[in-house]
Amino acid sequence: MTGPEGDVRFAVLGPVEVWRGGQPVDPGSRQQRLVLALLLARAGRPVGIADFVALLWDERPPRSAANIVHLYLGRLRRLFEPGLRPRASGRWVAGDAAGYRLVVDADGLDLLRFRSLAQRARAADDPAAALAAYVEALELSRGPCAGAPELVSRPVAEFEAVDNEYADLVREAADRALRAGAARVVLPMLRRVAQQRPLDEAVQARLLLTLSATGQQAEAIALYQELRGRLAGDLGIDPGPELQEAYRSVLRNGPPEDPPAGGLHIRPGQLLPDLPHFTGRGETLRRALALIHGRAAEGALRIVAVEGIPGVGKTSLATHLAYRVAGEFPDGQLYADLRGLDPDAAPAPGEVLQAFLHALGVRGPDIPESDLARSGHYRSVLAERRVLIVLDNVRDAEQVRPLLPGAPGSLVLVTSRYSLAGLVATHGAHVLALDVLPVDEARELLVSRVGPARALADRQALDEIVDRCGGLPLALAVVAARALARPGPGLAAVARELHDAQGSLDGFDSDDPDSDLRAIFSWSYRGLSPAAARLFRLSALHPGPDLTLPAAASLGGLSTRDARGVFGELVRSRLITERRPGRYGAHDLIAAYARELMLGADSGAERDAAADRLLLHYRRAAYAANLFINAEIDADPPAARDGVVDESPGDGKEAADWFAAEREVLKAVVRQANDRGRVYDAWQLELTVQGFYQREGWWQEWATVVRECLNAADSAADPAGSANMLRSLAGAQFYLGNSALALVLLERALVIFTELGNASREALTLRNLGEVSFAVGDHDRSVACHHQALRMAEALGDRTAQADVLCRLADAQYELGRRTLSFETIGRALTLSEQLADDVRRSECRLRRAQLYLRERQFTESLADWTAARDLSQAVGHRVHMVRARLGLGDIACAMNDRPAARAAWLEALALGNDSDPQQAEQIRRRLAQLGESADGAAA
């Protein structure tokens, strides 16, 4: 693969390879190669950060995993484009909300070239041209995808899917070559795949036939004997029908004859029509095919269950998948809609069995009367057949079991809104959990439905419709049909209707009950118990992106035990889905349906009571967590209330993890409380969250949330709220580098706290004034403010506040030349922190003293304090302190001329940071530049 200077080519059909300007380029370390391999295997489809993390670390990722992934992605971008500026996206790796993808075409990636050739081969009418395209495609492979066996020790679904895709094409090519009398051209590729897949009977059968067709009958016979022994030894089974028939053909020294056109049995063809514009789902289809063919190689009954929320396209996917593999099941296809959402209309198992037996050619008099006997007869009929069976709209595993074949030759595809865990446990079913479409696939679906000319005539309307449909295929199909029914472009009018609907389902009405969203959602809602239906409606009050079981219990006024059963019913119905372990949410359109139901069924008083319980739940949980994070924030302890379930972390790590998981939710709850006029609750909740923002470095988010609370408190004439929010906003502005504004805000807060007689808050504000005065260079005022704050803290007996003041006073004293006094002061602060057993304050004291020692060039003492601060902050998970400690360790290493140690420490600091403090990241990059290196370790 060659190209002009700057052109980049990739290969993943074998070990990962990269060429730039026609010259090979080293893709980097093993983990960096894995990141690139996943991008290549997805072949232009998005890869989320979570997918990279799972690939690199499986179930035990480090806390900084996401940052490390970003580091690898940055290195790859600069590998492809050496002159790329830091943080620039570049030409080859694009990122958006869906994840990261490689921007490449068939000329730049062997996998896409392979697929293009495969498509050409399948479409070719001329046998010679088809075979030539097959061979050209197959010759692109240099081994297993990404060289996975050497790159990663465990199976990776994306790499296995590519290998399965290659094996599928080898089988197709072998069949075409055998029919054309040109078996020899595919023999090398067939040998290689057969060696890699020793238990794939379909591949092995074709190798037997190809060897025989090329005059190597003795080798074919020996191979079969070896395969039979391997299957017996490894799996305890005999060769399957396909392999046995291939062996008999070898013994006859000819290919197996095609069955007569009519066959010995009736061949039913009951599949629903495939969608003419089926788009997307490429990764899911590849995974499904890999599962189907993998189970075939194991000689087991193949059951694939497609699960997902209403309207997500389960039936469409199962139908399309069925057509993809129908050719592998020569005895026909069966289909039944089991109507699991409507128990009154669901057919009895005996009815379905009778219909299936009729379709398979069993005469009416020969069909048994009892369901049990019918099921047994059905299995007997299928024992010698290979049939594809689609069971649609299944309620549970009990509906499916009587309809399962006994022999392994058939395939069963099942669709359901409900979890079919019982089918997995008892029959080894594989589950495909179908999610909404990513943005690019949703756009592709809409374009395919309305036509490129109409869709691309108004890109803004197209994007708005895609956004409001939330990736739900049924919603996209409804609006596409509406657009097609209008004269002219149509999309702009539909976009306006969706906008005017204000998040309701009015924009998705349809005359067809099978495609009307309200009707589709109602099928699941009608099956709920009254308690689950009520909780589903009230879930519309939750303002955040997801919720936990305790939050749901509080919303419904339920005990944890009762909520578990009720909430479990909602999850099983797929009206609520588990997005992450322990965190649940509804699709935006399902949430809109819940809101419509709530407004019609639940009184205003009921809604207000539920919202109040939810707010109190988060206030109490945040208060409990904040006791471990920043107990000096003296928010009022929220009172307990019946119907509100508490969450109480056991230690600082659990508290930090709770805040991290609830970060987006808490932001939304604060905003909702302000909107509902619960101003006091809103700013009290903000007070308990700000400690987390401070330790994690979410400065801009902190400023945004507190500004909303300040505006609400001012409007409500709540002086305590205004003063607390002024002081909090000053903290956010200080960390954002706006020290002058922070001073103004603190002075306003100090006046109000003094008027209110709140001595503890007055002392805290004076300490803040001292710290910010130090930052702007007013060291005399800093000392004065700190001394005044210290006197007040001592009068109040607040030892925690004393430790904080002393720690910061030491810096100002040092700047005024009182160096001995400075070290004495910070020593007092550290002693107090030790007595309080407060690791956060111990690490703060160590960080500040380490800096003073560094300025004194007392390197040994400085190094000891930086190291202690690193260990303390790591133990409590204080991100800001963790970054500061590594920055300091790099500084001391640099001062001691240990450049490798400095580089390692600064790179760790860069990986631990977050996107909220770009100034800090730039400071680290400047430090690395001083070493003559860039952030990714390359020469600057």
Secondary structure, 3 states (H helix, E strand, C coil): CCCCCCCEEEECCCECEEEECCEEECCCCHHHHHHHHHHHHHCCCCECHHHHHHHHHCCCCCCCHHHHHHHHHHHHHHHHCCCCCCCCCCCCEEEECCEEEECCCCCCEHHHHHHHHHHHHHHCCCHHHHHHHHHHHHCCCCCCCECHHHHCCCCCHHHHHHHHHHHHHHHHHHHHHHHHCCHHHHHHHHHHHHHHCCCCHHHHHHHHHHHHHCCCHHHHHHHHHHHHHHHHHHHCCCCCHHHHHHHHHHHHCCCCCCCCCCCCCCCCECCCCCCCCCCCCHHHHHHHHHHHHHHHHHCCCEEEEEEECCCCCHHHHHHHHHHHHHHHCCCCEEEEECCCCCCCCCCCHHHHHHHHHHHCCCCHHHCCCCHHHHHHHHHHHHCCCCCEEEEECCCCHHHHHHHCCCCCCCEEEEEECCCCHHHHHHHCCEEEEECCCCHHHHHHHHHHHHCHHHHHCCHHHHHHHHHHHCCCHHHHHHHHHHHHCCCCCCHHHHHHHHHHCCCCCHHHCCCCCCCCHHHHHHHHHCCCCHHHHHHHHHHHHCCCCCECHHHHHHHHCCCHHHHHHHHHHHHHHCCCEEEECCEEECCHHHHHHHHHHHHHHCCHHHHHHHHHHHHHHHHHHHHHHHHHHCCCCCCCCCCCCCCCCCCCCCCHHHHHHHHHHHHHHHHHHHHHHHHCCCHHHHHHHHHHHHHHHHHHCCHHHHHHHHHHHHHHHHHCCCHHHHHHHHHHHHHHHHHCCCHHHHHHHHHHHHHHHHHHCCHHHHHHHHHHHHHHHHHCCCHHHHHHHHHHHHHHHHHHCCHHHHHHHHHHHHHHHHHCCCHHHHHHHHHHHHHHHHHHCCHHHHHHHHHHHHHHHHHCCCHHHHHHHHHHHHHHHHHHCCHHHHHHHHHHHHHHHHHCCCHHHHHHHHHHHHHHCCCCCHHHHHHHHHHHHHCCECCCCCEC
